[in-house]
Amino acid sequence: MAGCEELKELLEIEVIPDIEEVIDELFEEIADAKKADEAVKKEYAELQEMWAAFVELLHDLEEGDVSEEECAQIFTELEEMIESSEEEKE
């Protein structure tokens, strides 16, 4: 069972940097297009919200405001999301 430290590492090392990378790519796509696709703008906004939520979660972890049980559940959900995303890329 993963604990809060494992969740914190997953957020810091993989999840947040990956989201930031995609946000940067979408920002460049929007900036380069005279009229950016509405779907791209929507995805960009959703990713910004997701990034903010993960940064807030990281802050809560650092403050000790998340139980070990919650950490384990969130960790498992994030791992499943990552695996699903990797499978889609293949």
PyMOL commands that place a pseudoatom at each C-alpha (Angstrom):
pseudoatom trace, name=CA, resn=MET, resi=1, chain=A, elem=C, hetatm=0, pos=[0.000, 0.000, 0.000]
pseudoatom trace, name=CA, resn=ALA, resi=2, chain=A, elem=C, hetatm=0, pos=[1.410, 3.324, -1.049]
pseudoatom trace, name=CA, resn=GLY, resi=3, chain=A, elem=C, hetatm=0, pos=[1.659, 6.038, 1.530]
pseudoatom trace, name=CA, resn=CYS, resi=4, chain=A, elem=C, hetatm=0, pos=[1.775, 9.802, 1.486]
pseudoatom trace, name=CA, resn=GLU, resi=5, chain=A, elem=C, hetatm=0, pos=[5.497, 9.963, 0.710]
pseudoatom trace, name=CA, resn=GLU, resi=6, chain=A, elem=C, hetatm=0, pos=[5.039, 7.788, -2.377]
pseudoatom trace, name=CA, resn=LEU, resi=7, chain=A, elem=C, hetatm=0, pos=[2.124, 9.961, -3.473]
pseudoatom trace, name=CA, resn=LYS, resi=8, chain=A, elem=C, hetatm=0, pos=[4.175, 13.107, -2.932]
pseudoatom trace, name=CA, resn=GLU, resi=9, chain=A, elem=C, hetatm=0, pos=[7.028, 11.689, -5.031]
pseudoatom trace, name=CA, resn=LEU, resi=10, chain=A, elem=C, hetatm=0, pos=[4.637, 10.623, -7.799]
pseudoatom trace, name=CA, resn=LEU, resi=11, chain=A, elem=C, hetatm=0, pos=[3.172, 14.128, -7.915]
pseudoatom trace, name=CA, resn=GLU, resi=12, chain=A, elem=C, hetatm=0, pos=[6.536, 15.904, -7.823]
pseudoatom trace, name=CA, resn=ILE, resi=13, chain=A, elem=C, hetatm=0, pos=[8.433, 13.649, -10.203]
pseudoatom trace, name=CA, resn=GLU, resi=14, chain=A, elem=C, hetatm=0, pos=[5.858, 12.504, -12.729]
pseudoatom trace, name=CA, resn=VAL, resi=15, chain=A, elem=C, hetatm=0, pos=[2.338, 13.926, -12.593]
pseudoatom trace, name=CA, resn=ILE, resi=16, chain=A, elem=C, hetatm=0, pos=[2.890, 17.672, -12.171]
pseudoatom trace, name=CA, resn=PRO, resi=17, chain=A, elem=C, hetatm=0, pos=[5.866, 17.889, -14.590]
pseudoatom trace, name=CA, resn=ASP, resi=18, chain=A, elem=C, hetatm=0, pos=[3.948, 15.887, -17.221]
pseudoatom trace, name=CA, resn=ILE, resi=19, chain=A, elem=C, hetatm=0, pos=[0.923, 18.184, -16.934]
pseudoatom trace, name=CA, resn=GLU, resi=20, chain=A, elem=C, hetatm=0, pos=[3.165, 21.256, -17.131]
pseudoatom trace, name=CA, resn=GLU, resi=21, chain=A, elem=C, hetatm=0, pos=[4.752, 19.889, -20.314]
pseudoatom trace, name=CA, resn=VAL, resi=22, chain=A, elem=C, hetatm=0, pos=[1.395, 19.364, -22.000]
pseudoatom trace, name=CA, resn=ILE, resi=23, chain=A, elem=C, hetatm=0, pos=[0.187, 22.801, -20.862]
pseudoatom trace, name=CA, resn=ASP, resi=24, chain=A, elem=C, hetatm=0, pos=[3.298, 24.369, -22.407]
pseudoatom trace, name=CA, resn=GLU, resi=25, chain=A, elem=C, hetatm=0, pos=[2.731, 22.502, -25.679]
pseudoatom trace, name=CA, resn=LEU, resi=26, chain=A, elem=C, hetatm=0, pos=[-0.914, 23.562, -25.829]
pseudoatom trace, name=CA, resn=PHE, resi=27, chain=A, elem=C, hetatm=0, pos=[0.004, 27.159, -25.010]
pseudoatom trace, name=CA, resn=GLU, resi=28, chain=A, elem=C, hetatm=0, pos=[2.444, 27.204, -27.922]
pseudoatom trace, name=CA, resn=GLU, resi=29, chain=A, elem=C, hetatm=0, pos=[-0.192, 25.690, -30.203]
pseudoatom trace, name=CA, resn=ILE, resi=30, chain=A, elem=C, hetatm=0, pos=[-2.718, 28.341, -29.156]
pseudoatom trace, name=CA, resn=ALA, resi=31, chain=A, elem=C, hetatm=0, pos=[-0.173, 31.146, -29.506]
pseudoatom trace, name=CA, resn=ASP, resi=32, chain=A, elem=C, hetatm=0, pos=[0.899, 29.976, -32.985]
pseudoatom trace, name=CA, resn=ALA, resi=33, chain=A, elem=C, hetatm=0, pos=[-2.641, 29.696, -34.335]
pseudoatom trace, name=CA, resn=LYS, resi=34, chain=A, elem=C, hetatm=0, pos=[-4.477, 32.819, -35.351]
pseudoatom trace, name=CA, resn=LYS, resi=35, chain=A, elem=C, hetatm=0, pos=[-7.707, 31.195, -34.280]
pseudoatom trace, name=CA, resn=ALA, resi=36, chain=A, elem=C, hetatm=0, pos=[-7.063, 28.364, -31.877]
pseudoatom trace, name=CA, resn=ASP, resi=37, chain=A, elem=C, hetatm=0, pos=[-9.406, 25.422, -31.950]
pseudoatom trace, name=CA, resn=GLU, resi=38, chain=A, elem=C, hetatm=0, pos=[-12.021, 25.621, -29.174]
pseudoatom trace, name=CA, resn=ALA, resi=39, chain=A, elem=C, hetatm=0, pos=[-11.277, 22.009, -28.185]
pseudoatom trace, name=CA, resn=VAL, resi=40, chain=A, elem=C, hetatm=0, pos=[-7.611, 22.909, -27.653]
pseudoatom trace, name=CA, resn=LYS, resi=41, chain=A, elem=C, hetatm=0, pos=[-8.580, 25.927, -25.551]
pseudoatom trace, name=CA, resn=LYS, resi=42, chain=A, elem=C, hetatm=0, pos=[-10.916, 23.747, -23.469]
pseudoatom trace, name=CA, resn=GLU, resi=43, chain=A, elem=C, hetatm=0, pos=[-8.222, 21.092, -22.956]
pseudoatom trace, name=CA, resn=TYR, resi=44, chain=A, elem=C, hetatm=0, pos=[-5.761, 23.817, -21.970]
pseudoatom trace, name=CA, resn=ALA, resi=45, chain=A, elem=C, hetatm=0, pos=[-8.176, 25.210, -19.361]
pseudoatom trace, name=CA, resn=GLU, resi=46, chain=A, elem=C, hetatm=0, pos=[-8.934, 21.729, -17.987]
pseudoatom trace, name=CA, resn=LEU, resi=47, chain=A, elem=C, hetatm=0, pos=[-5.239, 20.918, -17.673]
pseudoatom trace, name=CA, resn=GLN, resi=48, chain=A, elem=C, hetatm=0, pos=[-4.607, 24.196, -15.848]
pseudoatom trace, name=CA, resn=GLU, resi=49, chain=A, elem=C, hetatm=0, pos=[-7.370, 23.282, -13.377]
pseudoatom trace, name=CA, resn=MET, resi=50, chain=A, elem=C, hetatm=0, pos=[-5.940, 19.771, -12.951]
pseudoatom trace, name=CA, resn=TRP, resi=51, chain=A, elem=C, hetatm=0, pos=[-2.450, 21.196, -12.405]
pseudoatom trace, name=CA, resn=ALA, resi=52, chain=A, elem=C, hetatm=0, pos=[-3.776, 23.587, -9.749]
pseudoatom trace, name=CA, resn=ALA, resi=53, chain=A, elem=C, hetatm=0, pos=[-5.588, 20.726, -7.987]
pseudoatom trace, name=CA, resn=PHE, resi=54, chain=A, elem=C, hetatm=0, pos=[-2.432, 18.596, -7.914]
pseudoatom trace, name=CA, resn=VAL, resi=55, chain=A, elem=C, hetatm=0, pos=[-0.322, 21.483, -6.640]
pseudoatom trace, name=CA, resn=GLU, resi=56, chain=A, elem=C, hetatm=0, pos=[-2.908, 22.047, -3.895]
pseudoatom trace, name=CA, resn=LEU, resi=57, chain=A, elem=C, hetatm=0, pos=[-2.819, 18.327, -3.049]
pseudoatom trace, name=CA, resn=LEU, resi=58, chain=A, elem=C, hetatm=0, pos=[0.976, 18.471, -2.866]
pseudoatom trace, name=CA, resn=HIS, resi=59, chain=A, elem=C, hetatm=0, pos=[0.703, 21.422, -0.476]
pseudoatom trace, name=CA, resn=ASP, resi=60, chain=A, elem=C, hetatm=0, pos=[-1.801, 19.498, 1.671]
pseudoatom trace, name=CA, resn=LEU, resi=61, chain=A, elem=C, hetatm=0, pos=[0.576, 16.522, 1.747]
pseudoatom trace, name=CA, resn=GLU, resi=62, chain=A, elem=C, hetatm=0, pos=[3.442, 18.730, 2.870]
pseudoatom trace, name=CA, resn=GLU, resi=63, chain=A, elem=C, hetatm=0, pos=[1.228, 20.160, 5.624]
pseudoatom trace, name=CA, resn=GLY, resi=64, chain=A, elem=C, hetatm=0, pos=[0.181, 16.668, 6.740]
pseudoatom trace, name=CA, resn=ASP, resi=65, chain=A, elem=C, hetatm=0, pos=[-3.480, 17.317, 5.958]
pseudoatom trace, name=CA, resn=VAL, resi=66, chain=A, elem=C, hetatm=0, pos=[-4.049, 14.046, 4.056]
pseudoatom trace, name=CA, resn=SER, resi=67, chain=A, elem=C, hetatm=0, pos=[-4.510, 10.683, 5.768]
pseudoatom trace, name=CA, resn=GLU, resi=68, chain=A, elem=C, hetatm=0, pos=[-2.504, 7.620, 4.792]
pseudoatom trace, name=CA, resn=GLU, resi=69, chain=A, elem=C, hetatm=0, pos=[-5.726, 5.980, 3.586]
pseudoatom trace, name=CA, resn=GLU, resi=70, chain=A, elem=C, hetatm=0, pos=[-6.523, 8.937, 1.312]
pseudoatom trace, name=CA, resn=CYS, resi=71, chain=A, elem=C, hetatm=0, pos=[-2.950, 8.926, 0.034]
pseudoatom trace, name=CA, resn=ALA, resi=72, chain=A, elem=C, hetatm=0, pos=[-3.145, 5.253, -0.863]
pseudoatom trace, name=CA, resn=GLN, resi=73, chain=A, elem=C, hetatm=0, pos=[-6.449, 5.735, -2.681]
pseudoatom trace, name=CA, resn=ILE, resi=74, chain=A, elem=C, hetatm=0, pos=[-5.229, 8.777, -4.640]
pseudoatom trace, name=CA, resn=PHE, resi=75, chain=A, elem=C, hetatm=0, pos=[-1.936, 7.046, -5.467]
pseudoatom trace, name=CA, resn=THR, resi=76, chain=A, elem=C, hetatm=0, pos=[-3.786, 4.025, -6.877]
pseudoatom trace, name=CA, resn=GLU, resi=77, chain=A, elem=C, hetatm=0, pos=[-6.093, 6.241, -8.947]
pseudoatom trace, name=CA, resn=LEU, resi=78, chain=A, elem=C, hetatm=0, pos=[-3.148, 8.208, -10.344]
pseudoatom trace, name=CA, resn=GLU, resi=79, chain=A, elem=C, hetatm=0, pos=[-1.276, 5.036, -11.251]
pseudoatom trace, name=CA, resn=GLU, resi=80, chain=A, elem=C, hetatm=0, pos=[-4.354, 3.764, -13.088]
pseudoatom trace, name=CA, resn=MET, resi=81, chain=A, elem=C, hetatm=0, pos=[-4.647, 7.075, -14.965]
pseudoatom trace, name=CA, resn=ILE, resi=82, chain=A, elem=C, hetatm=0, pos=[-0.973, 6.939, -15.936]
pseudoatom trace, name=CA, resn=GLU, resi=83, chain=A, elem=C, hetatm=0, pos=[-1.228, 3.329, -17.123]
pseudoatom trace, name=CA, resn=SER, resi=84, chain=A, elem=C, hetatm=0, pos=[-4.355, 4.127, -19.140]
pseudoatom trace, name=CA, resn=SER, resi=85, chain=A, elem=C, hetatm=0, pos=[-2.657, 7.139, -20.722]
pseudoatom trace, name=CA, resn=GLU, resi=86, chain=A, elem=C, hetatm=0, pos=[0.405, 5.073, -21.638]
pseudoatom trace, name=CA, resn=GLU, resi=87, chain=A, elem=C, hetatm=0, pos=[-1.788, 2.369, -23.209]
pseudoatom trace, name=CA, resn=GLU, resi=88, chain=A, elem=C, hetatm=0, pos=[-3.552, 4.999, -25.342]
pseudoatom trace, name=CA, resn=LYS, resi=89, chain=A, elem=C, hetatm=0, pos=[-0.204, 6.213, -26.676]
pseudoatom trace, name=CA, resn=GLU, resi=90, chain=A, elem=C, hetatm=0, pos=[0.702, 2.727, -27.908]
for i in range(1, 90): cmd.bond("trace and resi %d" % i, "trace and resi %d" % (i + 1))
show_as sticks, trace
zoom trace
